[in-house]
């Protein structure tokens, strides 16, 4: 055995050596001094060879038993293992007494007086060290299980962080890709030229161009999906969208936008309002003569309430699945921004109207300063 091997073994088992040394010193010297009686060295050698052997043998076998995949009758197996170790301890002790007596390590009187007291002493010692070994195994197993749990928790956290990073990268890549498809300066210069040219000849077309230009300008400068935006800017985009549909349908839509409360300084997740309004135009009937479609946005005492109401367009049943996808995306975005501190409901009422309701606590920092 090389020096490096011995050094490695020492590092691995130095705690064991330290504990056994303390225990042996305590039993041999401290108790010996108090009782003023010392046993022959052969007796100590016999006792501690047997004790250490039974400790590590039982710990090894118990560890194997606990790590087996088949856990049936485990308590019975542990009980049988204890009986086996107890009998082994008695047999080993008896054999060592005979061997040590023959070679002169212990006095002949010791090995000649093997009887009931000897057996009872062996049972006591064996149960003591079997108990020590059992506690040792369960403590080691507890530490190992805790390390496994911590490793799994760290891995789950790393996986969640990586997943979130990938989702953010995907959203950013999609935004960058869309923005790269056109040259913004060229686009807006062209739209401005068309607007100025059409303003005198076709005022309605010029208004449509202006509304479209403002919506595209907002979309191109829109921040990342993980950031909130001024609610007032989102409301402006809704107004542009409504104006475009009014121009497209010759002002036949029956829809009202109702905004109450001071929205200045208030921020809200982007695209949620636009998605709700686009769903109204795509999947709802906003031209009903008696049932007006309605968009309500109200802010009062740090509470923001948003609701949309529109008749359901039965002729667009094929687009129901797409409508649900938009609703699910809104729920996910609200959850990512507000956690559990929001209410989002969507349902069909007895009048065949589709209604959505959002309620969040949206503190306006500017409003707090003015209080």
C-alpha positions as a Markdown table, in Angstrom:
| # | Residue | x | y | z |
|---|---|---|---|---|
| 1 | Unk | 0.0 | 0.0 | 0.0 |
| 2 | Unk | 1.5 | 3.3 | -1.1 |
| 3 | Unk | 1.9 | 6.4 | 1.0 |
| 4 | Unk | -0.7 | 8.3 | -1.2 |
| 5 | Unk | -3.2 | 5.5 | -0.6 |
| 6 | Unk | -2.7 | 5.7 | 3.2 |
| 7 | Unk | -3.0 | 9.5 | 3.0 |
| 8 | Unk | -6.3 | 9.2 | 1.1 |
| 9 | Unk | -7.7 | 6.6 | 3.5 |
| 10 | Unk | -6.7 | 8.9 | 6.4 |
| 11 | Unk | -8.5 | 11.9 | 4.9 |
| 12 | Unk | -11.6 | 9.7 | 4.3 |
| 13 | Unk | -11.8 | 8.1 | 7.7 |
| 14 | Unk | -10.0 | 10.6 | 10.0 |
| 15 | Unk | -13.3 | 11.4 | 11.8 |
| 16 | Unk | -13.9 | 7.7 | 12.4 |
| 17 | Unk | -10.3 | 7.4 | 13.9 |
| 18 | Unk | -10.9 | 10.4 | 16.1 |
| 19 | Unk | -14.2 | 9.2 | 17.5 |
| 20 | Unk | -12.9 | 5.6 | 18.1 |
| 21 | Unk | -9.8 | 7.1 | 19.8 |
| 22 | Unk | -11.9 | 9.2 | 22.1 |
| 23 | Unk | -14.2 | 6.3 | 23.0 |
| 24 | Unk | -11.3 | 3.9 | 23.7 |
| 25 | Unk | -9.4 | 6.5 | 25.8 |
| 26 | Unk | -12.6 | 7.1 | 27.8 |
| 27 | Unk | -13.3 | 3.5 | 28.5 |
| 28 | Unk | -9.7 | 2.3 | 29.1 |
| 29 | Unk | -8.1 | 5.2 | 30.9 |
| 30 | Unk | -10.8 | 7.5 | 32.4 |
| 31 | Unk | -13.1 | 4.7 | 33.6 |
| 32 | Unk | -10.0 | 2.7 | 34.7 |
| 33 | Unk | -8.7 | 5.6 | 36.8 |
| 34 | Unk | -12.1 | 6.1 | 38.4 |
| 35 | Unk | -12.5 | 2.4 | 39.2 |
| 36 | Unk | -8.8 | 2.0 | 39.9 |
| 37 | Unk | -8.8 | -1.2 | 38.0 |
| 38 | Unk | -7.3 | -2.0 | 34.6 |
| 39 | Unk | -7.8 | -5.1 | 32.5 |
| 40 | Unk | -5.0 | -6.9 | 30.7 |
| 41 | Unk | -4.2 | -5.5 | 27.2 |
| 42 | Unk | -5.4 | -8.7 | 25.6 |
| 43 | Unk | -8.9 | -8.2 | 27.0 |
| 44 | Unk | -9.0 | -4.6 | 25.6 |
| 45 | Unk | -7.8 | -5.9 | 22.2 |
| 46 | Unk | -10.4 | -8.6 | 22.2 |
| 47 | Unk | -13.2 | -6.2 | 23.1 |
| 48 | Unk | -12.4 | -3.5 | 20.6 |
| 49 | Unk | -11.6 | -5.8 | 17.7 |
| 50 | Unk | -15.0 | -7.4 | 18.2 |
| 51 | Unk | -16.9 | -4.1 | 18.7 |
| 52 | Unk | -15.4 | -2.3 | 15.7 |
| 53 | Unk | -15.9 | -5.4 | 13.5 |
| 54 | Unk | -19.6 | -5.7 | 14.5 |
| 55 | Unk | -20.1 | -1.9 | 14.1 |
| 56 | Unk | -18.9 | -1.7 | 10.5 |
| 57 | Unk | -20.3 | -5.1 | 9.4 |
| 58 | Unk | -23.8 | -4.2 | 10.7 |
| 59 | Unk | -23.6 | -0.7 | 9.1 |
| 60 | Unk | -22.5 | -2.1 | 5.8 |
| 61 | Unk | -25.3 | -4.8 | 5.7 |
| 62 | Unk | -28.0 | -2.4 | 6.9 |
| 63 | Unk | -27.0 | 0.2 | 4.3 |
| 64 | Unk | -27.3 | -2.5 | 1.6 |
| 65 | Unk | -30.7 | -3.5 | 2.9 |
| 66 | Unk | -32.0 | 0.0 | 2.9 |
| 67 | Unk | -30.9 | 0.8 | -0.6 |
| 68 | Unk | -32.5 | -2.2 | -2.2 |
| 69 | Unk | -35.3 | -1.6 | -4.6 |
| 70 | Unk | -37.4 | -4.3 | -3.1 |
| 71 | Unk | -38.6 | -2.8 | 0.2 |
| 72 | Unk | -41.1 | -5.6 | 1.1 |
| 73 | Unk | -40.8 | -7.1 | 4.6 |
| 74 | Unk | -38.1 | -4.5 | 5.4 |
| 75 | Unk | -38.7 | -4.5 | 9.2 |
| 76 | Unk | -38.6 | -8.3 | 9.4 |
| 77 | Unk | -35.3 | -8.3 | 7.4 |
| 78 | Unk | -33.8 | -5.7 | 9.8 |
| 79 | Unk | -34.9 | -7.8 | 12.8 |
| 80 | Unk | -33.3 | -10.9 | 11.3 |
| 81 | Unk | -30.1 | -8.9 | 10.6 |
| 82 | Unk | -29.9 | -7.8 | 14.3 |
| 83 | Unk | -30.3 | -11.5 | 15.4 |
| 84 | Unk | -27.6 | -12.6 | 13.0 |
| 85 | Unk | -25.2 | -9.9 | 14.2 |
| 86 | Unk | -25.9 | -10.7 | 17.8 |
| 87 | Unk | -25.1 | -14.4 | 17.3 |
| 88 | Unk | -22.1 | -13.5 | 15.2 |
| 89 | Unk | -20.8 | -11.3 | 18.0 |
| 90 | Unk | -21.1 | -14.1 | 20.6 |
| 91 | Unk | -19.4 | -16.6 | 18.3 |
| 92 | Unk | -16.5 | -14.2 | 17.3 |
| 93 | Unk | -16.0 | -13.2 | 21.0 |
| 94 | Unk | -15.9 | -16.9 | 22.0 |
| 95 | Unk | -13.5 | -17.8 | 19.3 |
| 96 | Unk | -11.2 | -14.9 | 20.1 |
| 97 | Unk | -11.2 | -15.7 | 23.8 |
| 98 | Unk | -10.1 | -19.2 | 22.9 |
| 99 | Unk | -7.4 | -18.1 | 20.4 |
| 100 | Unk | -6.0 | -15.3 | 22.7 |
| 101 | Unk | -6.0 | -17.7 | 25.6 |
| 102 | Unk | -4.0 | -20.3 | 23.7 |
| 103 | Unk | -1.4 | -17.8 | 22.5 |
| 104 | Unk | -1.1 | -16.2 | 25.9 |
| 105 | Unk | -2.6 | -12.7 | 25.3 |
| 106 | Unk | -5.1 | -13.3 | 28.1 |
| 107 | Unk | -5.0 | -15.3 | 31.3 |
| 108 | Unk | -6.2 | -18.9 | 31.2 |
| 109 | Unk | -8.7 | -18.1 | 34.0 |
| 110 | Unk | -10.5 | -15.8 | 31.6 |
| 111 | Unk | -11.1 | -18.3 | 28.8 |
| 112 | Unk | -11.7 | -21.2 | 31.2 |
| 113 | Unk | -14.7 | -19.3 | 32.7 |
| 114 | Unk | -16.9 | -18.9 | 29.7 |
| 115 | Unk | -20.5 | -19.1 | 30.8 |
| 116 | Unk | -23.8 | -17.2 | 31.3 |
| 117 | Unk | -22.1 | -14.0 | 32.4 |
| 118 | Unk | -19.9 | -14.1 | 29.3 |
| 119 | Unk | -23.0 | -14.5 | 27.0 |
| 120 | Unk | -24.9 | -11.8 | 28.7 |
| 121 | Unk | -21.9 | -9.4 | 28.4 |
| 122 | Unk | -21.7 | -10.2 | 24.7 |
| 123 | Unk | -25.4 | -9.6 | 24.2 |
| 124 | Unk | -25.2 | -6.2 | 25.9 |
| 125 | Unk | -22.1 | -5.2 | 24.0 |
| 126 | Unk | -23.4 | -6.4 | 20.6 |
| 127 | Unk | -26.8 | -4.6 | 21.1 |
| 128 | Unk | -25.0 | -1.4 | 22.1 |
| 129 | Unk | -22.8 | -1.3 | 19.0 |
| 130 | Unk | -25.6 | -2.5 | 16.7 |
| 131 | Unk | -27.5 | 0.5 | 17.9 |
| 132 | Unk | -24.6 | 2.8 | 17.3 |
| 133 | Unk | -24.2 | 1.4 | 13.8 |
| 134 | Unk | -27.9 | 1.7 | 13.1 |
| 135 | Unk | -27.9 | 5.4 | 14.2 |
| 136 | Unk | -24.8 | 6.0 | 12.1 |
| 137 | Unk | -26.4 | 4.6 | 9.0 |
| 138 | Unk | -29.6 | 6.5 | 9.3 |
| 139 | Unk | -27.8 | 9.8 | 10.0 |
| 140 | Unk | -25.6 | 9.3 | 6.9 |
| 141 | Unk | -28.7 | 8.4 | 4.9 |
| 142 | Unk | -30.5 | 11.5 | 6.1 |
| 143 | Unk | -27.6 | 13.7 | 5.0 |
| 144 | Unk | -27.5 | 12.0 | 1.6 |
| 145 | Unk | -31.2 | 12.4 | 1.1 |
| 146 | Unk | -31.0 | 16.0 | 2.1 |
| 147 | Unk | -28.2 | 16.6 | -0.4 |
| 148 | Unk | -30.3 | 14.9 | -3.2 |
| 149 | Unk | -33.3 | 17.1 | -2.4 |
| 150 | Unk | -31.1 | 20.2 | -2.4 |
| 151 | Unk | -29.6 | 19.1 | -5.7 |
| 152 | Unk | -33.0 | 18.6 | -7.2 |
| 153 | Unk | -34.2 | 22.0 | -6.0 |
| 154 | Unk | -31.2 | 23.7 | -7.4 |
| 155 | Unk | -31.7 | 21.9 | -10.7 |
| 156 | Unk | -35.4 | 22.8 | -10.8 |
| 157 | Unk | -34.4 | 26.4 | -10.2 |
| 158 | Unk | -31.8 | 26.4 | -12.9 |
| 159 | Unk | -34.3 | 24.8 | -15.3 |
| 160 | Unk | -36.9 | 27.5 | -14.5 |
| 161 | Unk | -34.3 | 30.2 | -15.0 |
| 162 | Unk | -33.2 | 28.7 | -18.3 |
| 163 | Unk | -36.8 | 28.3 | -19.5 |
| 164 | Unk | -37.6 | 31.9 | -18.6 |
| 165 | Unk | -34.5 | 33.1 | -20.3 |
| 166 | Unk | -35.4 | 31.1 | -23.4 |
| 167 | Unk | -38.9 | 32.5 | -23.5 |
| 168 | Unk | -37.6 | 36.0 | -23.1 |
| 169 | Unk | -35.1 | 35.4 | -25.9 |
| 170 | Unk | -37.8 | 34.1 | -28.1 |
| 171 | Unk | -40.1 | 37.1 | -27.5 |
| 172 | Unk | -37.2 | 39.5 | -28.1 |
| 173 | Unk | -36.2 | 37.6 | -31.2 |
| 174 | Unk | -39.7 | 37.7 | -32.6 |
| 175 | Unk | -39.9 | 41.5 | -31.9 |
| 176 | Unk | -36.5 | 42.1 | -33.5 |
| 177 | Unk | -37.5 | 40.0 | -36.5 |
| 178 | Unk | -40.7 | 41.9 | -37.0 |
| 179 | Unk | -38.9 | 45.2 | -36.6 |
| 180 | Unk | -36.2 | 44.2 | -39.1 |
| 181 | Unk | -38.7 | 43.5 | -41.9 |
| 182 | Unk | -39.2 | 47.1 | -42.7 |
| 183 | Unk | -37.2 | 50.3 | -42.6 |
| 184 | Unk | -39.1 | 52.5 | -40.1 |
| 185 | Unk | -37.9 | 55.8 | -41.6 |
| 186 | Unk | -38.8 | 54.8 | -45.1 |
| 187 | Unk | -42.2 | 53.5 | -43.9 |
| 188 | Unk | -43.2 | 56.7 | -42.0 |
| 189 | Unk | -41.9 | 59.0 | -44.7 |
| 190 | Unk | -43.9 | 57.1 | -47.3 |
| 191 | Unk | -47.1 | 57.1 | -45.1 |
| 192 | Unk | -46.6 | 60.9 | -44.4 |
| 193 | Unk | -46.3 | 61.5 | -48.2 |
| 194 | Unk | -49.5 | 59.5 | -48.9 |
| 195 | Unk | -51.3 | 61.2 | -46.0 |
| 196 | Unk | -50.5 | 64.7 | -47.3 |
| 197 | Unk | -51.4 | 63.7 | -50.9 |
| 198 | Unk | -54.7 | 62.2 | -49.8 |
| 199 | Unk | -55.8 | 64.8 | -47.3 |
| 200 | Unk | -57.4 | 67.1 | -49.9 |
| 201 | Unk | -58.7 | 64.4 | -52.3 |
| 202 | Unk | -59.8 | 61.7 | -49.8 |
| 203 | Unk | -60.0 | 63.0 | -46.2 |
| 204 | Unk | -61.3 | 59.6 | -44.9 |
| 205 | Unk | -58.4 | 57.7 | -46.5 |
| 206 | Unk | -56.0 | 60.3 | -45.0 |
| 207 | Unk | -57.5 | 59.8 | -41.5 |
| 208 | Unk | -57.1 | 56.0 | -41.9 |
| 209 | Unk | -53.5 | 56.4 | -43.0 |
| 210 | Unk | -52.8 | 58.7 | -39.9 |
| 211 | Unk | -54.4 | 56.2 | -37.5 |
| 212 | Unk | -52.5 | 53.3 | -39.1 |
| 213 | Unk | -49.3 | 55.3 | -39.0 |
| 214 | Unk | -49.6 | 56.1 | -35.2 |
| 215 | Unk | -50.4 | 52.4 | -34.4 |
| 216 | Unk | -47.4 | 51.2 | -36.4 |
| 217 | Unk | -45.1 | 53.8 | -34.8 |
| 218 | Unk | -46.2 | 52.6 | -31.3 |
| 219 | Unk | -45.7 | 49.0 | -32.3 |
| 220 | Unk | -42.2 | 49.6 | -33.5 |
| 221 | Unk | -41.1 | 51.5 | -30.4 |
| 222 | Unk | -42.9 | 49.2 | -28.0 |
| 223 | Unk | -40.7 | 48.0 | -25.1 |
| 224 | Unk | -39.9 | 44.4 | -24.2 |
| 225 | Unk | -42.8 | 42.1 | -23.3 |
| 226 | Unk | -41.6 | 42.0 | -19.7 |
| 227 | Unk | -42.0 | 45.7 | -19.2 |
| 228 | Unk | -45.1 | 47.8 | -18.4 |
| 229 | Unk | -46.1 | 50.7 | -20.5 |
| 230 | Unk | -48.1 | 53.9 | -19.8 |
| 231 | Unk | -51.8 | 53.0 | -19.8 |
| 232 | Unk | -52.6 | 56.2 | -21.6 |
| 233 | Unk | -50.6 | 55.2 | -24.6 |
| 234 | Unk | -52.5 | 51.8 | -24.8 |
| 235 | Unk | -55.8 | 53.7 | -24.7 |
| 236 | Unk | -54.6 | 55.9 | -27.6 |
| 237 | Unk | -53.9 | 52.8 | -29.7 |
| 238 | Unk | -57.4 | 51.5 | -28.9 |
| 239 | Unk | -58.8 | 54.9 | -30.1 |
| 240 | Unk | -56.8 | 54.6 | -33.3 |
| 241 | Unk | -58.0 | 51.0 | -33.8 |
| 242 | Unk | -61.7 | 52.0 | -33.3 |
| 243 | Unk | -61.2 | 55.0 | -35.7 |
| 244 | Unk | -59.8 | 52.6 | -38.4 |
| 245 | Unk | -62.8 | 50.3 | -38.1 |
| 246 | Unk | -65.2 | 53.2 | -38.2 |
| 247 | Unk | -63.6 | 54.4 | -41.4 |
| 248 | Unk | -63.5 | 50.9 | -42.9 |
| 249 | Unk | -67.2 | 50.3 | -42.1 |
| 250 | Unk | -68.4 | 53.8 | -43.0 |
| 251 | Unk | -69.1 | 54.5 | -39.3 |
| 252 | Unk | -71.6 | 51.7 | -38.9 |
| 253 | Unk | -70.1 | 50.1 | -35.7 |
| 254 | Unk | -72.0 | 50.7 | -32.5 |
| 255 | Unk | -69.2 | 50.8 | -29.9 |
| 256 | Unk | -68.3 | 53.2 | -27.1 |
| 257 | Unk | -65.0 | 53.7 | -25.2 |
| 258 | Unk | -65.6 | 54.9 | -21.7 |
| 259 | Unk | -62.6 | 56.1 | -19.6 |
| 260 | Unk | -63.0 | 57.4 | -16.1 |
| 261 | Unk | -60.3 | 58.4 | -13.6 |
| 262 | Unk | -56.8 | 60.0 | -13.9 |
| 263 | Unk | -54.7 | 57.6 | -16.0 |
| 264 | Unk | -51.6 | 59.9 | -16.0 |
| 265 | Unk | -48.6 | 58.0 | -14.7 |
| 266 | Unk | -50.4 | 54.7 | -14.6 |
| 267 | Unk | -48.7 | 51.7 | -16.1 |
| 268 | Unk | -50.1 | 48.4 | -17.4 |
| 269 | Unk | -48.8 | 45.3 | -19.3 |
| 270 | Unk | -48.7 | 46.0 | -23.0 |
| 271 | Unk | -51.0 | 44.4 | -25.6 |
| 272 | Unk | -53.7 | 43.2 | -23.2 |
| 273 | Unk | -56.1 | 46.0 | -24.0 |
| 274 | Unk | -55.4 | 45.8 | -27.7 |
| 275 | Unk | -56.0 | 42.0 | -27.7 |
| 276 | Unk | -59.3 | 42.5 | -25.9 |
| 277 | Unk | -60.5 | 45.1 | -28.4 |
| 278 | Unk | -59.2 | 43.2 | -31.4 |
| 279 | Unk | -61.1 | 40.1 | -30.2 |
| 280 | Unk | -64.3 | 42.2 | -30.1 |
| 281 | Unk | -63.8 | 43.2 | -33.8 |
| 282 | Unk | -62.7 | 39.7 | -34.9 |
| 283 | Unk | -65.2 | 37.5 | -33.0 |
| 284 | Unk | -68.0 | 39.8 | -31.9 |
| 285 | Unk | -70.8 | 41.7 | -33.4 |
| 286 | Unk | -70.0 | 45.4 | -32.8 |
| 287 | Unk | -72.6 | 46.7 | -35.3 |
| 288 | Unk | -75.7 | 45.5 | -33.4 |
| 289 | Unk | -78.4 | 48.2 | -33.7 |
| 290 | Unk | -79.8 | 47.9 | -30.1 |
| 291 | Unk | -77.0 | 46.2 | -28.1 |
| 292 | Unk | -74.0 | 48.5 | -28.0 |
| 293 | Unk | -70.5 | 47.2 | -27.6 |
| 294 | Unk | -68.8 | 48.8 | -24.7 |
| 295 | Unk | -65.2 | 49.2 | -23.5 |
| 296 | Unk | -64.9 | 50.5 | -19.9 |
| 297 | Unk | -61.6 | 51.6 | -18.3 |
| 298 | Unk | -61.9 | 53.0 | -14.7 |
| 299 | Unk | -59.3 | 53.9 | -12.2 |
| 300 | Unk | -60.3 | 54.8 | -8.6 |
| 301 | Unk | -58.4 | 54.5 | -5.3 |
| 302 | Unk | -55.5 | 52.4 | -6.7 |
| 303 | Unk | -58.0 | 50.0 | -8.3 |
| 304 | Unk | -58.0 | 49.5 | -12.1 |
| 305 | Unk | -61.1 | 47.9 | -13.6 |
| 306 | Unk | -61.3 | 47.0 | -17.3 |
| 307 | Unk | -64.3 | 45.4 | -19.0 |
| 308 | Unk | -65.5 | 44.7 | -22.5 |
| 309 | Unk | -69.0 | 43.8 | -23.6 |
| 310 | Unk | -70.1 | 42.8 | -27.1 |
| 311 | Unk | -72.7 | 40.6 | -28.8 |
| 312 | Unk | -71.5 | 37.3 | -29.9 |
| 313 | Unk | -71.3 | 36.9 | -33.7 |
| 314 | Unk | -72.7 | 33.4 | -34.3 |
| 315 | Unk | -71.5 | 33.5 | -37.9 |
| 316 | Unk | -67.8 | 33.4 | -36.7 |
| 317 | Unk | -68.1 | 30.1 | -34.8 |
| 318 | Unk | -65.0 | 28.8 | -36.6 |
| 319 | Unk | -62.8 | 31.4 | -35.0 |
| 320 | Unk | -63.8 | 30.4 | -31.4 |
| 321 | Unk | -60.6 | 28.4 | -30.9 |
| 322 | Unk | -58.5 | 31.5 | -31.9 |
| 323 | Unk | -60.5 | 33.6 | -29.5 |
| 324 | Unk | -59.7 | 31.2 | -26.6 |
| 325 | Unk | -56.0 | 31.4 | -27.4 |
| 326 | Unk | -56.1 | 35.2 | -27.1 |
| 327 | Unk | -57.9 | 34.9 | -23.7 |
| 328 | Unk | -55.4 | 32.3 | -22.4 |
| 329 | Unk | -52.5 | 34.6 | -23.4 |
| 330 | Unk | -54.1 | 37.5 | -21.5 |
| 331 | Unk | -54.4 | 35.3 | -18.4 |
| 332 | Unk | -50.8 | 34.2 | -18.6 |
| 333 | Unk | -49.6 | 37.8 | -19.0 |
| 334 | Unk | -51.6 | 39.0 | -16.1 |
| 335 | Unk | -50.3 | 36.2 | -14.0 |
| 336 | Unk | -46.7 | 36.9 | -14.9 |
| 337 | Unk | -47.1 | 40.6 | -13.9 |
| 338 | Unk | -49.4 | 40.4 | -11.0 |
| 339 | Unk | -49.0 | 36.9 | -9.6 |
| 340 | Unk | -52.3 | 36.1 | -7.7 |
| 341 | Unk | -53.2 | 39.8 | -7.2 |
| 342 | Unk | -55.6 | 40.1 | -10.1 |
| 343 | Unk | -59.1 | 39.0 | -11.2 |
| 344 | Unk | -59.8 | 38.0 | -14.8 |
| 345 | Unk | -63.2 | 36.8 | -15.8 |
| 346 | Unk | -64.7 | 36.0 | -19.2 |
| 347 | Unk | -68.2 | 34.6 | -19.8 |
| 348 | Unk | -71.3 | 34.6 | -22.0 |
| 349 | Unk | -74.4 | 36.1 | -20.4 |
| 350 | Unk | -78.1 | 35.2 | -21.1 |
| 351 | Unk | -78.4 | 38.0 | -23.7 |
| 352 | Unk | -75.8 | 36.3 | -25.9 |
| 353 | Unk | -73.1 | 38.9 | -25.0 |
| 354 | Unk | -69.5 | 38.0 | -24.4 |
| 355 | Unk | -68.1 | 39.9 | -21.4 |
| 356 | Unk | -64.5 | 40.2 | -20.1 |
| 357 | Unk | -63.6 | 41.8 | -16.7 |
| 358 | Unk | -60.1 | 42.6 | -15.4 |
| 359 | Unk | -59.5 | 44.0 | -11.9 |
| 360 | Unk | -56.0 | 44.8 | -10.6 |
| 361 | Unk | -54.4 | 46.9 | -7.9 |
| 362 | Unk | -52.5 | 49.4 | -10.0 |
| 363 | Unk | -50.9 | 52.1 | -7.8 |
| 364 | Unk | -50.3 | 55.4 | -9.6 |
| 365 | Unk | -47.1 | 56.9 | -8.1 |
| 366 | Unk | -48.0 | 60.3 | -9.3 |
| 367 | Unk | -51.4 | 60.2 | -7.7 |
| 368 | Unk | -49.8 | 59.2 | -4.4 |
| 369 | Unk | -47.5 | 62.2 | -4.4 |
| 370 | Unk | -50.5 | 64.5 | -4.9 |
| 371 | Unk | -52.3 | 63.1 | -1.9 |
